[in-house]
Amino acid sequence: MFEGTVENRVTSLTLVNNTAKEVLFTVPAGERWMLISAKYTNPDDVNRAVTLELHKEAAKTNYIKKYQSGTVNAGAIQQYPSGALANTTQNQSAIPYELLGAGNTLRLYFAAGGASAGGTDADGIVITVLKKAARGAE
Amino acid sequence: MNVRESCPYCGKMTDMQLVDGVWKSKTCDCGKDLAALANSVPELIEEKPDLKAKAEVLP
């Protein structure tokens, strides 16, 4: 189960005044990822509603599931899985070790939060995965 | 490229680039430099414990 390479996909994040932000992480061809955790920061000076979800492909044609959504306060951090109870029935509570196939795409969406100064964080998003080689035709 | 971000100017998804182990913004196809944009907004300073501060004495 734990064969593979642990990777921390550190990503800088910049939010600007009253503008939504979307960041996509797509599993490359020939790989499978076991999703271990996701951490994301709100570097803005206003609260932002943030959603972490999974799509079948990079074009986001097919929506698979929502992992987590909620308000992240200004300057605060949220992480998945958190161990906290899901606050809506559409959220997936802490069930780690999700296996993602090639093409599957994690989508992190920061909704616009109103007038703000914006902000940036050099490690605003960290997606931790166990990278595995794809096996056979998928 | 497997990490992309939305461009705040044109709204389209644009590739990010891996620099020294960190995925960072680059110039969008619309011509806007998103890395420069990152330098134009305040940087988040995460709070860290002050290890030199005196320990608080509980009442």
N, CA and C atoms of all chains as a GROMACS GRO file, in nm:
protein
  591
    1MET      N    1   0.082  -0.122   0.000
    1MET     CA    2   0.000   0.000   0.000
    1MET      C    3   0.085   0.126   0.000
    2PHE      N    4   0.199   0.122   0.069
    2PHE     CA    5   0.277   0.244   0.082
    2PHE      C    6   0.400   0.246  -0.007
    3GLU      N    7   0.407   0.156  -0.105
    3GLU     CA    8   0.517   0.165  -0.201
    3GLU      C    9   0.498   0.288  -0.287
    4GLY      N   10   0.607   0.354  -0.320
    4GLY     CA   11   0.598   0.475  -0.401
    4GLY      C   12   0.687   0.583  -0.344
    5THR      N   13   0.673   0.701  -0.398
    5THR     CA   14   0.755   0.814  -0.357
    5THR      C   15   0.667   0.924  -0.299
    6VAL      N   16   0.700   0.966  -0.179
    6VAL     CA   17   0.624   1.076  -0.119
    6VAL      C   18   0.668   1.208  -0.182
    7GLU      N   19   0.571   1.283  -0.228
    7GLU     CA   20   0.602   1.412  -0.288
    7GLU      C   21   0.519   1.520  -0.223
    8ASN      N   22   0.583   1.630  -0.186
    8ASN     CA   23   0.514   1.749  -0.138
    8ASN      C   24   0.512   1.847  -0.254
    9ARG      N   25   0.400   1.863  -0.313
    9ARG     CA   26   0.389   1.954  -0.428
    9ARG      C   27   0.361   2.095  -0.376
   10VAL      N   28   0.471   2.165  -0.347
   10VAL     CA   29   0.463   2.300  -0.289
   10VAL      C   30   0.432   2.400  -0.401
   11THR      N   31   0.332   2.482  -0.377
   11THR     CA   32   0.287   2.575  -0.481
   11THR      C   33   0.265   2.713  -0.421
   12SER      N   34   0.320   2.813  -0.488
   12SER     CA   35   0.296   2.951  -0.442
   12SER      C   36   0.153   2.991  -0.478
   13LEU      N   37   0.098   3.079  -0.398
   13LEU     CA   38  -0.041   3.120  -0.418
   13LEU      C   39  -0.051   3.271  -0.408
   14THR      N   40  -0.114   3.332  -0.508
   14THR     CA   41  -0.136   3.477  -0.506
   14THR      C   42  -0.284   3.505  -0.527
   15LEU      N   43  -0.342   3.579  -0.434
   15LEU     CA   44  -0.481   3.621  -0.446
   15LEU      C   45  -0.484   3.772  -0.465
   16VAL      N   46  -0.572   3.819  -0.552
   16VAL     CA   47  -0.581   3.963  -0.576
   16VAL      C   48  -0.722   4.012  -0.547
   17ASN      N   49  -0.731   4.142  -0.536
   17ASN     CA   50  -0.852   4.212  -0.496
   17ASN      C   51  -0.980   4.159  -0.562
   18ASN      N   52  -1.067   4.102  -0.479
   18ASN     CA   53  -1.203   4.065  -0.521
   18ASN      C   54  -1.206   3.979  -0.648
   19THR      N   55  -1.112   3.887  -0.659
   19THR     CA   56  -1.103   3.801  -0.777
   19THR      C   57  -1.090   3.656  -0.734
   20ALA      N   58  -1.170   3.569  -0.795
   20ALA     CA   59  -1.161   3.427  -0.764
   20ALA      C   60  -1.030   3.370  -0.817
   21LYS      N   61  -0.989   3.258  -0.757
   21LYS     CA   62  -0.864   3.193  -0.798
   21LYS      C   63  -0.887   3.043  -0.805
   22GLU      N   64  -0.832   2.982  -0.908
   22GLU     CA   65  -0.847   2.839  -0.926
   22GLU      C   66  -0.709   2.780  -0.952
   23VAL      N   67  -0.676   2.671  -0.885
   23VAL     CA   68  -0.550   2.602  -0.910
   23VAL      C   69  -0.582   2.454  -0.933
   24LEU      N   70  -0.525   2.398  -1.039
   24LEU     CA   71  -0.551   2.259  -1.076
   24LEU      C   72  -0.425   2.175  -1.067
   25PHE      N   73  -0.438   2.056  -1.010
   25PHE     CA   74  -0.329   1.960  -1.003
   25PHE      C   75  -0.374   1.834  -1.077
   26THR      N   76  -0.310   1.805  -1.188
   26THR     CA   77  -0.351   1.690  -1.270
   26THR      C   78  -0.248   1.578  -1.259
   27VAL      N   79  -0.296   1.457  -1.236
   27VAL     CA   80  -0.206   1.342  -1.229
   27VAL      C   81  -0.151   1.315  -1.369
   28PRO      N   82  -0.019   1.316  -1.387
   28PRO     CA   83   0.039   1.297  -1.520
   28PRO      C   84   0.017   1.154  -1.573
   29ALA      N   85   0.027   1.140  -1.705
   29ALA     CA   86   0.018   1.009  -1.767
   29ALA      C   87   0.128   0.919  -1.711
   30GLY      N   88   0.095   0.793  -1.688
   30GLY     CA   89   0.194   0.698  -1.639
   30GLY      C   90   0.210   0.699  -1.489
   31GLU      N   91   0.130   0.780  -1.419
   31GLU     CA   92   0.141   0.787  -1.273
   31GLU      C   93   0.005   0.763  -1.208
   32ARG      N   94   0.012   0.721  -1.086
   32ARG     CA   95  -0.105   0.722  -0.998
   32ARG      C   96  -0.063   0.794  -0.871
   33TRP      N   97  -0.155   0.867  -0.810
   33TRP     CA   98  -0.125   0.937  -0.686
   33TRP      C   99  -0.217   0.885  -0.576
   34MET      N  100  -0.158   0.861  -0.461
   34MET     CA  101  -0.240   0.840  -0.343
   34MET      C  102  -0.240   0.973  -0.267
   35LEU      N  103  -0.355   1.034  -0.259
   35LEU     CA  104  -0.365   1.165  -0.193
   35LEU      C  105  -0.354   1.147  -0.042
   36ILE      N  106  -0.252   1.208   0.015
   36ILE     CA  107  -0.232   1.196   0.159
   36ILE      C  108  -0.289   1.318   0.232
   37SER      N  109  -0.258   1.436   0.182
   37SER     CA  110  -0.312   1.555   0.248
   37SER      C  111  -0.306   1.674   0.154
   38ALA      N  112  -0.380   1.777   0.191
   38ALA     CA  113  -0.375   1.904   0.119
   38ALA      C  114  -0.381   2.015   0.222
   39LYS      N  115  -0.288   2.109   0.212
   39LYS     CA  116  -0.288   2.227   0.300
   39LYS      C  117  -0.299   2.351   0.214
   40TYR      N  118  -0.384   2.443   0.254
   40TYR     CA  119  -0.394   2.567   0.177
   40TYR      C  120  -0.414   2.685   0.271
   41THR      N  121  -0.354   2.795   0.231
   41THR     CA  122  -0.354   2.917   0.311
   41THR      C  123  -0.439   3.023   0.241
   42ASN      N  124  -0.494   3.113   0.317
   42ASN     CA  125  -0.556   3.232   0.260
   42ASN      C  126  -0.465   3.351   0.289
   43PRO      N  127  -0.384   3.393   0.192
   43PRO     CA  128  -0.290   3.502   0.218
   43PRO      C  129  -0.354   3.641   0.207
   44ASP      N  130  -0.483   3.644   0.176
   44ASP     CA  131  -0.553   3.772   0.158
   44ASP      C  132  -0.590   3.830   0.296
   45ASP      N  133  -0.635   3.957   0.296
   45ASP     CA  134  -0.674   4.019   0.423
   45ASP      C  135  -0.826   4.021   0.442
   46VAL      N  136  -0.896   3.942   0.361
   46VAL     CA  137  -1.038   3.916   0.383
   46VAL      C  138  -1.060   3.765   0.379
   47ASN      N  139  -1.171   3.722   0.439
   47ASN     CA  140  -1.201   3.578   0.438
   47ASN      C  141  -1.230   3.531   0.296
   48ARG      N  142  -1.198   3.405   0.270
   48ARG     CA  143  -1.225   3.346   0.139
   48ARG      C  144  -1.295   3.211   0.158
   49ALA      N  145  -1.397   3.187   0.077
   49ALA     CA  146  -1.459   3.054   0.074
   49ALA      C  147  -1.378   2.966  -0.020
   50VAL      N  148  -1.334   2.850   0.031
   50VAL     CA  149  -1.243   2.766  -0.046
   50VAL      C  150  -1.302   2.625  -0.060
   51THR      N  151  -1.287   2.569  -0.178
   51THR     CA  152  -1.337   2.434  -0.206
   51THR      C  153  -1.225   2.348  -0.264
   52LEU      N  154  -1.215   2.226  -0.213
   52LEU     CA  155  -1.121   2.127  -0.267
   52LEU      C  156  -1.204   2.012  -0.322
   53GLU      N  157  -1.188   1.984  -0.451
   53GLU     CA  158  -1.271   1.881  -0.512
   53GLU      C  159  -1.193   1.804  -0.617
   54LEU      N  160  -1.254   1.695  -0.665
   54LEU     CA  161  -1.187   1.606  -0.760
   54LEU      C  162  -1.268   1.596  -0.889
   55HIS      N  163  -1.198   1.609  -1.001
   55HIS     CA  164  -1.260   1.592  -1.132
   55HIS      C  165  -1.190   1.477  -1.205
   56LYS      N  166  -1.262   1.420  -1.301
   56LYS     CA  167  -1.208   1.304  -1.373
   56LYS      C  168  -1.093   1.344  -1.465
   57GLU      N  169  -1.100   1.465  -1.521
   57GLU     CA  170  -1.001   1.506  -1.618
   57GLU      C  171  -0.970   1.656  -1.603
   58ALA      N  172  -0.863   1.699  -1.668
   58ALA     CA  173  -0.817   1.837  -1.653
   58ALA      C  174  -0.919   1.937  -1.704
   59ALA      N  175  -1.001   1.896  -1.799
   59ALA     CA  176  -1.102   1.987  -1.853
   59ALA      C  177  -1.220   2.005  -1.757
   60LYS      N  178  -1.225   1.927  -1.650
   60LYS     CA  179  -1.328   1.933  -1.546
   60LYS      C  180  -1.467   1.904  -1.602
   61THR      N  181  -1.475   1.819  -1.701
   61THR     CA  182  -1.606   1.785  -1.759
   61THR      C  183  -1.687   1.701  -1.661
   62ASN      N  184  -1.620   1.608  -1.596
   62ASN     CA  185  -1.689   1.517  -1.505
   62ASN      C  186  -1.644   1.540  -1.361
   63TYR      N  187  -1.741   1.578  -1.280
   63TYR     CA  188  -1.715   1.608  -1.139
   63TYR      C  189  -1.730   1.481  -1.057
   64ILE      N  190  -1.627   1.445  -0.984
   64ILE     CA  191  -1.633   1.319  -0.909
   64ILE      C  192  -1.682   1.341  -0.766
   65LYS      N  193  -1.614   1.431  -0.693
   65LYS     CA  194  -1.655   1.450  -0.554
   65LYS      C  195  -1.594   1.577  -0.496
   66LYS      N  196  -1.654   1.619  -0.386
   66LYS     CA  197  -1.598   1.730  -0.310
   66LYS      C  198  -1.531   1.673  -0.186
   67TYR      N  199  -1.409   1.717  -0.161
   67TYR     CA  200  -1.341   1.674  -0.039
   67TYR      C  201  -1.377   1.765   0.079
   68GLN      N  202  -1.374   1.894   0.052
   68GLN     CA  203  -1.389   1.987   0.164
   68GLN      C  204  -1.424   2.125   0.111
   69SER      N  205  -1.506   2.197   0.184
   69SER     CA  206  -1.529   2.338   0.151
   69SER      C  207  -1.561   2.412   0.278
   70GLY      N  208  -1.529   2.539   0.280
   70GLY     CA  209  -1.555   2.619   0.398
   70GLY      C  210  -1.483   2.751   0.389
   71THR      N  211  -1.507   2.836   0.487
   71THR     CA  212  -1.445   2.968   0.489
   71THR      C  213  -1.308   2.959   0.555
   72VAL      N  214  -1.209   3.015   0.489
   72VAL     CA  215  -1.076   3.025   0.548
   72VAL      C  216  -1.055   3.172   0.583
   73ASN      N  217  -1.036   3.199   0.710
   73ASN     CA  218  -1.020   3.338   0.754
   73ASN      C  219  -0.892   3.400   0.696
   74ALA      N  220  -0.888   3.532   0.696
   74ALA     CA  221  -0.771   3.602   0.645
   74ALA      C  222  -0.645   3.555   0.717
   75GLY      N  223  -0.547   3.514   0.641
   75GLY     CA  224  -0.419   3.472   0.698
   75GLY      C  225  -0.420   3.334   0.761
   76ALA      N  226  -0.531   3.263   0.749
   76ALA     CA  227  -0.543   3.134   0.817
   76ALA      C  228  -0.513   3.017   0.722
   77ILE      N  229  -0.497   2.901   0.783
   77ILE     CA  230  -0.464   2.778   0.709
   77ILE      C  231  -0.577   2.678   0.728
   78GLN      N  232  -0.604   2.603   0.623
   78GLN     CA  233  -0.697   2.491   0.636
   78GLN      C  234  -0.628   2.368   0.576
   79GLN      N  235  -0.666   2.252   0.622
   79GLN     CA  236  -0.603   2.132   0.568
   79GLN      C  237  -0.704   2.019   0.554
   80TYR      N  238  -0.669   1.928   0.464
   80TYR     CA  239  -0.751   1.810   0.442
   80TYR      C  240  -0.663   1.686   0.449
   81PRO      N  241  -0.696   1.580   0.512
   81PRO     CA  242  -0.813   1.569   0.601
   81PRO      C  243  -0.784   1.639   0.732
   82SER      N  244  -0.889   1.688   0.794
   82SER     CA  245  -0.870   1.768   0.914
   82SER      C  246  -0.908   1.694   1.041
   83GLY      N  247  -0.984   1.587   1.025
   83GLY     CA  248  -1.032   1.518   1.144
   83GLY      C  249  -1.158   1.580   1.199
   84ALA      N  250  -1.190   1.703   1.151
   84ALA     CA  251  -1.312   1.769   1.196
   84ALA      C  252  -1.430   1.709   1.122
   85LEU      N  253  -1.546   1.715   1.182
   85LEU     CA  254  -1.663   1.665   1.116
   85LEU      C  255  -1.696   1.752   0.995
   86ALA      N  256  -1.742   1.689   0.889
   86ALA     CA  257  -1.782   1.766   0.772
   86ALA      C  258  -1.898   1.857   0.812
   87ASN      N  259  -1.892   1.982   0.764
   87ASN     CA  260  -1.997   2.075   0.805
   87ASN      C  261  -2.116   2.076   0.710
   88THR      N  262  -2.106   2.004   0.600
   88THR     CA  263  -2.224   1.982   0.517
   88THR      C  264  -2.219   1.838   0.469
   89THR      N  265  -2.331   1.788   0.425
   89THR     CA  266  -2.334   1.649   0.379
   89THR      C  267  -2.257   1.631   0.249
   90GLN      N  268  -2.222   1.742   0.184
   90GLN     CA  269  -2.148   1.730   0.059
   90GLN      C  270  -1.998   1.720   0.084
   91ASN      N  271  -1.956   1.744   0.205
   91ASN     CA  272  -1.814   1.734   0.233
   91ASN      C  273  -1.778   1.590   0.269
   92GLN      N  274  -1.659   1.550   0.231
   92GLN     CA  275  -1.610   1.419   0.272
   92GLN      C  276  -1.529   1.438   0.398
   93SER      N  277  -1.566   1.368   0.502
   93SER     CA  278  -1.490   1.380   0.625
   93SER      C  279  -1.358   1.305   0.609
   94ALA      N  280  -1.285   1.293   0.715
   94ALA     CA  281  -1.148   1.246   0.706
   94ALA      C  282  -1.138   1.100   0.662
   95ILE      N  283  -1.124   1.080   0.533
   95ILE     CA  284  -1.097   0.946   0.480
   95ILE      C  285  -0.974   0.961   0.391
   96PRO      N  286  -0.857   0.946   0.445
   96PRO     CA  287  -0.737   0.970   0.367
   96PRO      C  288  -0.706   0.855   0.271
   97TYR      N  289  -0.597   0.869   0.202
   97TYR     CA  290  -0.545   0.767   0.112
   97TYR      C  291  -0.638   0.739  -0.005
   98GLU      N  292  -0.669   0.845  -0.074
   98GLU     CA  293  -0.751   0.837  -0.194
   98GLU      C  294  -0.658   0.807  -0.312
   99LEU      N  295  -0.691   0.708  -0.394
   99LEU     CA  296  -0.606   0.674  -0.508
   99LEU      C  297  -0.659   0.744  -0.633
  100LEU      N  298  -0.574   0.823  -0.697
  100LEU     CA  299  -0.613   0.900  -0.815
  100LEU      C  300  -0.539   0.845  -0.937
  101GLY      N  301  -0.610   0.831  -1.048
  101GLY     CA  302  -0.550   0.780  -1.170
  101GLY      C  303  -0.500   0.892  -1.260
  102ALA      N  304  -0.427   0.853  -1.365
  102ALA     CA  305  -0.374   0.952  -1.459
  102ALA      C  306  -0.488   1.036  -1.515
  103GLY      N  307  -0.471   1.165  -1.517
  103GLY     CA  308  -0.572   1.256  -1.568
  103GLY      C  309  -0.662   1.313  -1.461
  104ASN      N  310  -0.680   1.239  -1.352
  104ASN     CA  311  -0.764   1.292  -1.244
  104ASN      C  312  -0.707   1.427  -1.200
  105THR      N  313  -0.796   1.519  -1.166
  105THR     CA  314  -0.753   1.655  -1.138
  105THR      C  315  -0.810   1.707  -1.007
  106LEU      N  316  -0.721   1.747  -0.919
  106LEU     CA  317  -0.762   1.813  -0.796
  106LEU      C  318  -0.783   1.960  -0.826
  107ARG      N  319  -0.897   2.013  -0.783
  107ARG     CA  320  -0.927   2.154  -0.806
  107ARG      C  321  -0.941   2.225  -0.673
  108LEU      N  322  -0.865   2.332  -0.659
  108LEU     CA  323  -0.874   2.416  -0.540
  108LEU      C  324  -0.927   2.551  -0.586
  109TYR      N  325  -1.041   2.591  -0.531
  109TYR     CA  326  -1.108   2.712  -0.577
  109TYR      C  327  -1.125   2.810  -0.462
  110PHE      N  328  -1.072   2.930  -0.480
  110PHE     CA  329  -1.087   3.038  -0.383
  110PHE      C  330  -1.189   3.136  -0.440
  111ALA      N  331  -1.304   3.148  -0.379
  111ALA     CA  332  -1.404   3.243  -0.427
  111ALA      C  333  -1.358   3.386  -0.398
  112ALA      N  334  -1.409   3.479  -0.476
  112ALA     CA  335  -1.378   3.620  -0.450
  112ALA      C  336  -1.429   3.657  -0.312
  113GLY      N  337  -1.355   3.744  -0.244
  113GLY     CA  338  -1.392   3.774  -0.106
  113GLY      C  339  -1.425   3.919  -0.080
  114GLY      N  340  -1.444   3.998  -0.184
  114GLY     CA  341  -1.471   4.141  -0.165
  114GLY      C  342  -1.342   4.221  -0.172
  115ALA      N  343  -1.354   4.352  -0.156
  115ALA     CA  344  -1.239   4.441  -0.170
  115ALA      C  345  -1.130   4.404  -0.070
  116SER      N  346  -1.008   4.394  -0.119
  116SER     CA  347  -0.897   4.354  -0.032
  116SER      C  348  -0.765   4.402  -0.090
  117ALA      N  349  -0.659   4.385  -0.009
  117ALA     CA  350  -0.525   4.420  -0.055
  117ALA      C  351  -0.463   4.310  -0.139
  118GLY      N  352  -0.524   4.189  -0.134
  118GLY     CA  353  -0.462   4.073  -0.197
  118GLY      C  354  -0.348   4.023  -0.111
  119GLY      N  355  -0.283   3.918  -0.157
  119GLY     CA  356  -0.172   3.864  -0.079
  119GLY      C  357  -0.110   3.745  -0.149
  120THR      N  358   0.012   3.713  -0.110
  120THR     CA  359   0.081   3.599  -0.168
  120THR      C  360   0.149   3.518  -0.059
  121ASP      N  361   0.162   3.390  -0.083
  121ASP     CA  362   0.230   3.301   0.012
  121ASP      C  363   0.314   3.202  -0.070
  122ALA      N  364   0.443   3.198  -0.042
  122ALA     CA  365   0.535   3.116  -0.121
  122ALA      C  366   0.501   2.967  -0.113
  123ASP      N  367   0.443   2.924  -0.002
  123ASP     CA  368   0.401   2.784   0.010
  123ASP      C  369   0.253   2.779   0.046
  124GLY      N  370   0.176   2.858  -0.026
  124GLY     CA  371   0.034   2.871   0.005
  124GLY      C  372  -0.045   2.742  -0.010
  125ILE      N  373   0.000   2.655  -0.100
  125ILE     CA  374  -0.066   2.526  -0.119
  125ILE      C  375   0.040   2.416  -0.114
  126VAL      N  376   0.014   2.313  -0.037
  126VAL     CA  377   0.102   2.195  -0.037
  126VAL      C  378   0.014   2.070  -0.050
  127ILE      N  379   0.026   2.004  -0.162
  127ILE     CA  380  -0.046   1.879  -0.184
  127ILE      C  381   0.055   1.766  -0.163
  128THR      N  382   0.027   1.679  -0.068
  128THR     CA  383   0.118   1.568  -0.040
  128THR      C  384   0.058   1.439  -0.096
  129VAL      N  385   0.136   1.375  -0.182
  129VAL     CA  386   0.088   1.252  -0.246
  129VAL      C  387   0.194   1.144  -0.238
  130LEU      N  388   0.148   1.021  -0.249
  130LEU     CA  389   0.239   0.908  -0.267
  130LEU      C  390   0.234   0.875  -0.415
  131LYS      N  391   0.343   0.903  -0.487
  131LYS     CA  392   0.343   0.885  -0.631
  131LYS      C  393   0.378   0.740  -0.666
  132LYS      N  394   0.295   0.681  -0.750
  132LYS     CA  395   0.317   0.542  -0.791
  132LYS      C  396   0.316   0.535  -0.943
  133ALA      N  397   0.377   0.432  -0.996
  133ALA     CA  398   0.372   0.411  -1.140
  133ALA      C  399   0.237   0.350  -1.176
  134ALA      N  400   0.188   0.387  -1.294
  134ALA     CA  401   0.064   0.327  -1.342
  134ALA      C  402   0.089   0.181  -1.376
  135ARG      N  403  -0.011   0.098  -1.360
  135ARG     CA  404   0.005  -0.045  -1.386
  135ARG      C  405  -0.094  -0.089  -1.492
  136GLY      N  406  -0.043  -0.131  -1.607
  136GLY     CA  407  -0.129  -0.181  -1.713
  136GLY      C  408  -0.212  -0.071  -1.776
  137ALA      N  409  -0.308  -0.111  -1.855
  137ALA     CA  410  -0.394  -0.016  -1.924
  137ALA      C  411  -0.496   0.040  -1.825
  138GLU      N  412  -0.507   0.172  -1.822
  138GLU     CA  413  -0.603   0.234  -1.729
  138GLU      C  414  -0.690   0.334  -1.804
  139MET      N  415   0.233   1.983  -1.858
  139MET     CA  416   0.239   2.051  -1.727
  139MET      C  417   0.119   2.008  -1.644
  140ASN      N  418   0.140   1.980  -1.520
  140ASN     CA  419   0.026   1.930  -1.443
  140ASN      C  420  -0.018   2.019  -1.329
  141VAL      N  421   0.038   2.141  -1.320
  141VAL     CA  422  -0.015   2.238  -1.225
  141VAL      C  423  -0.049   2.365  -1.302
  142ARG      N  424  -0.175   2.407  -1.291
  142ARG     CA  425  -0.219   2.527  -1.363
  142ARG      C  426  -0.297   2.617  -1.268
  143GLU      N  427  -0.298   2.746  -1.299
  143GLU     CA  428  -0.371   2.842  -1.216
  143GLU      C  429  -0.451   2.934  -1.307
  144SER      N  430  -0.553   2.993  -1.250
  144SER     CA  431  -0.633   3.087  -1.327
  144SER      C  432  -0.562   3.222  -1.330
  145CYS      N  433  -0.570   3.286  -1.446
  145CYS     CA  434  -0.510   3.419  -1.461
  145CYS      C  435  -0.613   3.523  -1.416
  146PRO      N  436  -0.578   3.611  -1.324
  146PRO     CA  437  -0.676   3.710  -1.277
  146PRO      C  438  -0.708   3.817  -1.382
  147TYR      N  439  -0.630   3.822  -1.487
  147TYR     CA  440  -0.655   3.923  -1.591
  147TYR      C  441  -0.750   3.871  -1.699
  148CYS      N  442  -0.721   3.749  -1.753
  148CYS     CA  443  -0.803   3.699  -1.864
  148CYS      C  444  -0.895   3.585  -1.819
  149GLY      N  445  -0.872   3.529  -1.701
  149GLY     CA  446  -0.959   3.424  -1.649
  149GLY      C  447  -0.926   3.284  -1.699
  150LYS      N  448  -0.835   3.273  -1.794
  150LYS     CA  449  -0.801   3.141  -1.849
  150LYS      C  450  -0.699   3.070  -1.759
  151MET      N  451  -0.694   2.937  -1.773
  151MET     CA  452  -0.597   2.860  -1.695
  151MET      C  453  -0.461   2.868  -1.765
  152THR      N  454  -0.358   2.888  -1.686
  152THR     CA  455  -0.223   2.898  -1.741
  152THR      C  456  -0.129   2.808  -1.662
  153ASP      N  457  -0.029   2.753  -1.730
  153ASP     CA  458   0.065   2.663  -1.665
  153ASP      C  459   0.147   2.734  -1.559
  154MET      N  460   0.183   2.660  -1.456
  154MET     CA  461   0.280   2.710  -1.358
  154MET      C  462   0.412   2.639  -1.385
  155GLN      N  463   0.522   2.695  -1.336
  155GLN     CA  464   0.653   2.636  -1.362
  155GLN      C  465   0.719   2.593  -1.231
  156LEU      N  466   0.794   2.483  -1.240
  156LEU     CA  467   0.862   2.430  -1.124
  156LEU      C  468   1.000   2.494  -1.112
  157VAL      N  469   1.020   2.571  -1.004
  157VAL     CA  470   1.146   2.640  -0.981
  157VAL      C  471   1.198   2.602  -0.842
  158ASP      N  472   1.312   2.535  -0.839
  158ASP     CA  473   1.371   2.494  -0.711
  158ASP      C  474   1.271   2.421  -0.622
  159GLY      N  475   1.195   2.333  -0.682
  159GLY     CA  476   1.104   2.250  -0.605
  159GLY      C  477   0.971   2.314  -0.569
  160VAL      N  478   0.948   2.436  -0.617
  160VAL     CA  479   0.823   2.506  -0.586
  160VAL      C  480   0.754   2.545  -0.718
  161TRP      N  481   0.625   2.515  -0.726
  161TRP     CA  482   0.548   2.556  -0.844
  161TRP      C  483   0.516   2.704  -0.832
  162LYS      N  484   0.558   2.781  -0.933
  162LYS     CA  485   0.542   2.926  -0.927
  162LYS      C  486   0.472   2.978  -1.052
  163SER      N  487   0.419   3.098  -1.039
  163SER     CA  488   0.350   3.163  -1.150
  163SER      C  489   0.450   3.204  -1.257
  164LYS      N  490   0.399   3.213  -1.380
  164LYS     CA  491   0.481   3.266  -1.488
  164LYS      C  492   0.392   3.354  -1.577
  165THR      N  493   0.440   3.392  -1.693
  165THR     CA  494   0.363   3.480  -1.779
  165THR      C  495   0.249   3.404  -1.847
  166CYS      N  496   0.130   3.460  -1.839
  166CYS     CA  497   0.013   3.399  -1.901
  166CYS      C  498   0.018   3.420  -2.052
  167ASP      N  499  -0.061   3.340  -2.125
  167ASP     CA  500  -0.070   3.357  -2.270
  167ASP      C  501  -0.122   3.495  -2.309
  168CYS      N  502  -0.194   3.560  -2.216
  168CYS     CA  503  -0.248   3.694  -2.246
  168CYS      C  504  -0.140   3.801  -2.233
  169GLY      N  505  -0.020   3.759  -2.189
  169GLY     CA  506   0.092   3.853  -2.183
  169GLY      C  507   0.118   3.911  -2.045
  170LYS      N  508   0.029   3.885  -1.949
  170LYS     CA  509   0.048   3.940  -1.815
  170LYS      C  510   0.145   3.852  -1.735
  171ASP      N  511   0.237   3.916  -1.668
  171ASP     CA  512   0.337   3.844  -1.587
  171ASP      C  513   0.279   3.820  -1.448
  172LEU      N  514   0.238   3.696  -1.422
  172LEU     CA  515   0.175   3.665  -1.294
  172LEU      C  516   0.278   3.657  -1.180
  173ALA      N  517   0.404   3.632  -1.215
  173ALA     CA  518   0.509   3.633  -1.112
  173ALA      C  519   0.529   3.776  -1.062
  174ALA      N  520   0.522   3.872  -1.151
  174ALA     CA  521   0.534   4.012  -1.111
  174ALA      C  522   0.415   4.053  -1.025
  175LEU      N  523   0.301   3.998  -1.059
  175LEU     CA  524   0.181   4.028  -0.979
  175LEU      C  525   0.200   3.981  -0.835
  176ALA      N  526   0.261   3.862  -0.821
  176ALA     CA  527   0.284   3.809  -0.686
  176ALA      C  528   0.373   3.902  -0.605
  177ASN      N  529   0.464   3.970  -0.673
  177ASN     CA  530   0.554   4.062  -0.602
  177ASN      C  531   0.488   4.196  -0.569
  178SER      N  532   0.368   4.218  -0.624
  178SER     CA  533   0.304   4.348  -0.604
  178SER      C  534   0.202   4.347  -0.492
  179VAL      N  535   0.177   4.230  -0.434
  179VAL     CA  536   0.080   4.222  -0.324
  179VAL      C  537   0.154   4.183  -0.196
  180PRO      N  538   0.094   4.211  -0.080
  180PRO     CA  539   0.163   4.180   0.047
  180PRO      C  540   0.191   4.032   0.062
  181GLU      N  541   0.307   4.001   0.118
  181GLU     CA  542   0.343   3.860   0.143
  181GLU      C  543   0.293   3.819   0.280
  182LEU      N  544   0.232   3.703   0.286
  182LEU     CA  545   0.182   3.654   0.414
  182LEU      C  546   0.298   3.613   0.504
  183ILE      N  547   0.300   3.670   0.622
  183ILE     CA  548   0.400   3.631   0.721
  183ILE      C  549   0.331   3.542   0.823
  184GLU      N  550   0.367   3.415   0.820
  184GLU     CA  551   0.301   3.322   0.912
  184GLU      C  552   0.360   3.337   1.051
  185GLU      N  553   0.272   3.332   1.148
  185GLU     CA  554   0.317   3.348   1.286
  185GLU      C  555   0.401   3.229   1.330
  186LYS      N  556   0.510   3.260   1.395
  186LYS     CA  557   0.595   3.154   1.449
  186LYS      C  558   0.620   3.182   1.596
  187PRO      N  559   0.637   3.081   1.676
  187PRO     CA  560   0.657   3.104   1.818
  187PRO      C  561   0.788   3.176   1.846
  188ASP      N  562   0.787   3.267   1.943
  188ASP     CA  563   0.907   3.338   1.983
  188ASP      C  564   0.976   3.254   2.089
  189LEU      N  565   1.081   3.184   2.048
  189LEU     CA  566   1.146   3.091   2.140
  189LEU      C  567   1.228   3.161   2.246
  190LYS      N  568   1.253   3.292   2.226
  190LYS     CA  569   1.331   3.366   2.324
  190LYS      C  570   1.243   3.440   2.425
  191ALA      N  571   1.114   3.436   2.402
  191ALA     CA  572   1.024   3.505   2.494
  191ALA      C  573   1.022   3.433   2.629
  192LYS      N  574   1.000   3.513   2.736
  192LYS     CA  575   0.992   3.453   2.868
  192LYS      C  576   0.866   3.368   2.878
  193ALA      N  577   0.880   3.258   2.946
  193ALA     CA  578   0.765   3.171   2.963
  193ALA      C  579   0.663   3.240   3.052
  194GLU      N  580   0.537   3.226   3.014
  194GLU     CA  581   0.432   3.286   3.096
  194GLU      C  582   0.415   3.205   3.225
  195VAL      N  583   0.388   3.278   3.332
  195VAL     CA  584   0.366   3.211   3.461
  195VAL      C  585   0.216   3.203   3.484
  196LEU      N  586   0.170   3.084   3.498
  196LEU     CA  587   0.027   3.069   3.521
  196LEU      C  588  -0.009   3.113   3.662
  197PRO      N  589  -0.125   3.174   3.678
  197PRO     CA  590  -0.166   3.218   3.813
  197PRO      C  591  -0.192   3.098   3.904
   0.00000   0.00000   0.00000
